[in-house]
């Protein structure tokens, strides 16, 4: 990396990542980060968010710390980086003691360029002590909407990241998400204490995606009919609960489909295996709860079916955004029923926090407005 040519973002993009040119906004974001100006990046799923901190990480002298909410997401990114010859490592609960110690030593010896951690790991004293002993140039907060109680995946641990940032006044912070309303954006800026920050918002119109909403009357048969029209195509089916995932998986398997389930009730090992099979096209369909898909880099997903109603427009947009990342036409089907609305409302009522309840109600209301709409849904 000491070669002067590889101090330039365009050269890194071409030589390391294999792209001839930046996508819209990537170059401006990278320039902002290299100038140590905090940035909030809102870019659709598949829009190339990770390049915005990966390229600067190869130019900075010190370490870039990527805070990410899911182990599967971290592993996927680290594997991609290693494949490109970049020294990226992760520290989380999925590692054995030896590998954990070895990765800590790589940081201590300044051998790693990128460190992927969950917020819980970042807050540990031993990790903070380790990071304080080296030069940290950048914090990249992935899936930054998790920081906001108005976001669709609120994670309280994300609120603590600002405390860590204060220990590293010279490190720039880039917060990235695929979906954030104005309210969530404000919350991200405040919670992360973004200094003199710029906000970069890419276009959200994915022209190759077709959005279909169908009244849900016989969901299994409707799913089978849809799959009959999309033979041998790769796709994701989202369902509300582990039970419905398991039931749908068994039904599709019985009908001869190449399919695997994915939810929090499976072991880490099973989830990893099912994800790998799907990524390698050895399994055609994944039936999953929302636990699946964040940061998964699979370009040829031809359809996303929502077997049950998502809890928010943001979640729906992010999940449908996993289709058609290669630019080829892909279909997003939502099976919609009022019984799903009542089911979600029941869960909302059980939330102990009044603010959370209000946020969830507002999100559900926006989702039903979309599903009931008689005008163009893309707008």
HELIX and SHEET records of a PDB file:
HELIX    1   1 UNK A    4  UNK A    7  5                                   4    
HELIX    2   2 UNK A    9  UNK A   15  1                                   7    
HELIX    3   3 UNK A   26  UNK A   34  1                                   9    
HELIX    4   4 UNK A   51  UNK A   59  1                                   9    
HELIX    5   5 UNK A   71  UNK A   83  1                                  13    
HELIX    6   6 UNK A   97  UNK A  108  1                                  12    
HELIX    7   7 UNK A  119  UNK A  122  1                                   4    
HELIX    8   8 UNK A  125  UNK A  132  1                                   8    
HELIX    9   9 UNK A  144  UNK A  147  5                                   4    
HELIX   10  10 UNK A  156  UNK A  160  5                                   5    
HELIX   11  11 UNK A  161  UNK A  166  1                                   6    
HELIX   12  12 UNK A  182  UNK A  192  1                                  11    
HELIX   13  13 UNK A  219  UNK A  229  1                                  11    
HELIX   14  14 UNK A  242  UNK A  254  1                                  13    
HELIX   15  15 UNK A  268  UNK A  279  1                                  12    
HELIX   16  16 UNK A  313  UNK A  320  1                                   8    
HELIX   17  17 UNK A  338  UNK A  349  1                                  12    
HELIX   18  18 UNK A  354  UNK A  372  1                                  19    
SHEET    1   A 7 UNK A  88  UNK A  91  0                                        
SHEET    2   A 7 UNK A 114  UNK A 117  1                                        
SHEET    3   A 7 UNK A  63  UNK A  67  1                                        
SHEET    4   A 7 UNK A 136  UNK A 141  1                                        
SHEET    5   A 7 UNK A 172  UNK A 177  1                                        
SHEET    6   A 7 UNK A  39  UNK A  42  1                                        
SHEET    7   A 7 UNK A 198  UNK A 201  1                                        
SHEET    1   B 6 UNK A 209  UNK A 215  0                                        
SHEET    2   B 6 UNK A 330  UNK A 336  1                                        
SHEET    3   B 6 UNK A 301  UNK A 306  1                                        
SHEET    4   B 6 UNK A 234  UNK A 238  1                                        
SHEET    5   B 6 UNK A 285  UNK A 288  1                                        
SHEET    6   B 6 UNK A 259  UNK A 262  1                                        
END                                                                             
